[in-house]
Amino acid sequence: MTLITPRSSIRRTADEIRWRLLLHSLATISTASAALGFSDLLSLCLCSGLAGSVQVPLAHPADPASRHADKVTIFLAGETVRLDPQIIAPGTLIHVDGWIALSPTVLASQRFHWTIA
């Protein structure tokens, strides 16, 4: 038995598939952008020498939706970072390659480390 589908139904199905793929792609881009925004804010906190805690959104800060996004509290103490909620596995090592000014005209590279507790 051969099933014959009207052409308009095939076109509608193809359009629905394209639409679903587009929505999936947009969701993936949005998730990637949120992760990038959070990691940017985390690295700013780490590299600033901040001690104590700060709350940052799980969203890209340039996205207006970040105002209403879930928040993560980052606790910084020396080379230890604690997150609430725990969104990065404990024991994860984060490092940043940076520059230290030894004098007004001399820079030296240095690797900075933090461990997620």
C-alpha positions as CSV (number, residue, x, y, z in Angstrom):
1,M,0.0,0.0,0.0
2,T,1.4,3.4,-1.0
3,L,0.5,6.4,1.1
4,I,0.2,9.6,-1.0
5,T,0.4,12.8,0.9
6,P,-0.9,16.0,-0.7
7,R,1.9,18.4,-1.7
8,S,0.6,21.2,0.6
9,S,0.9,18.8,3.5
10,I,4.5,18.0,2.7
11,R,5.3,21.7,2.4
12,R,3.6,22.4,5.7
13,T,5.6,19.6,7.3
14,A,8.9,20.9,5.9
15,D,8.0,24.4,7.1
16,E,7.3,23.0,10.6
17,I,10.6,21.1,10.7
18,R,12.5,24.3,9.6
19,W,10.7,26.3,12.2
20,R,11.5,23.8,15.0
21,L,15.2,23.7,13.9
22,L,15.2,27.5,14.0
23,L,13.7,27.6,17.5
24,H,16.2,25.0,18.6
25,S,19.1,27.0,17.1
26,L,17.9,30.2,18.8
27,A,17.6,28.4,22.1
28,T,21.2,27.0,21.7
29,I,22.5,30.5,20.8
30,S,20.7,32.0,23.8
31,T,22.1,29.3,26.1
32,A,25.7,29.8,24.8
33,S,25.3,33.6,25.1
34,A,24.1,33.2,28.7
35,A,27.1,30.9,29.5
36,L,29.5,33.3,27.9
37,G,28.1,36.3,29.8
38,F,28.3,34.4,33.1
39,S,31.9,33.3,32.5
40,D,32.8,36.9,31.6
41,L,31.3,38.2,34.9
42,L,33.0,35.4,36.8
43,S,36.4,36.2,35.3
44,L,35.9,39.9,36.1
45,C,35.2,39.0,39.7
46,L,38.3,36.8,39.9
47,C,40.7,39.1,38.2
48,S,39.5,42.2,40.1
49,G,40.8,40.8,43.4
50,L,37.4,41.0,44.9
51,A,36.9,39.2,48.2
52,G,33.5,38.4,49.7
53,S,30.4,37.6,47.7
54,V,28.6,39.0,44.7
55,Q,25.4,37.9,42.8
56,V,25.5,37.6,39.1
57,P,22.8,36.6,36.6
58,L,22.9,33.3,34.7
59,A,22.5,35.4,31.5
60,H,24.5,37.7,29.4
61,P,24.5,41.1,31.2
62,A,23.7,42.9,27.9
63,D,20.5,40.9,27.6
64,P,17.6,42.8,29.1
65,A,16.3,39.4,30.3
66,S,19.3,39.2,32.6
67,R,17.4,41.4,35.1
68,H,15.0,38.6,35.7
69,A,17.3,35.6,35.2
70,D,18.3,33.2,37.9
71,K,21.2,34.4,40.0
72,V,24.3,32.7,41.2
73,T,26.1,34.0,44.3
74,I,29.9,33.8,44.0
75,F,31.8,33.6,47.2
76,L,35.5,34.5,46.8
77,A,38.2,33.8,49.4
78,G,41.8,33.8,48.2
79,E,42.1,31.1,45.6
80,T,38.9,29.4,46.5
81,V,35.5,30.1,44.8
82,R,32.2,28.8,46.0
83,L,29.0,29.1,44.0
84,D,25.4,29.0,45.2
85,P,23.8,27.2,43.5
86,Q,26.7,24.8,42.7
87,I,26.7,25.1,38.9
88,I,30.3,24.2,38.4
89,A,31.6,20.9,39.8
90,P,33.6,21.1,43.0
91,G,37.3,20.6,42.4
92,T,37.3,22.4,39.0
93,L,40.4,24.4,38.5
94,I,40.1,27.8,36.8
95,H,43.1,29.7,35.6
96,V,43.7,33.0,33.9
97,D,46.9,34.0,32.2
98,G,47.5,37.6,33.0
99,W,50.1,40.4,33.4
100,I,51.6,41.8,36.5
101,A,53.2,45.3,36.4
102,L,56.6,45.0,38.0
103,S,57.3,48.7,37.3
104,P,55.7,51.4,35.1
105,T,57.6,50.0,32.1
106,V,57.9,46.3,32.9
107,L,55.2,43.6,32.7
108,A,55.5,40.0,33.6
109,S,53.1,37.2,32.6
110,Q,51.6,35.2,35.5
111,R,49.1,32.4,35.7
112,F,46.4,32.8,38.4
113,H,44.5,29.8,39.8
114,W,41.2,29.4,41.6
115,T,39.5,26.2,42.7
116,I,35.8,25.7,42.9
117,A,34.9,24.4,46.4
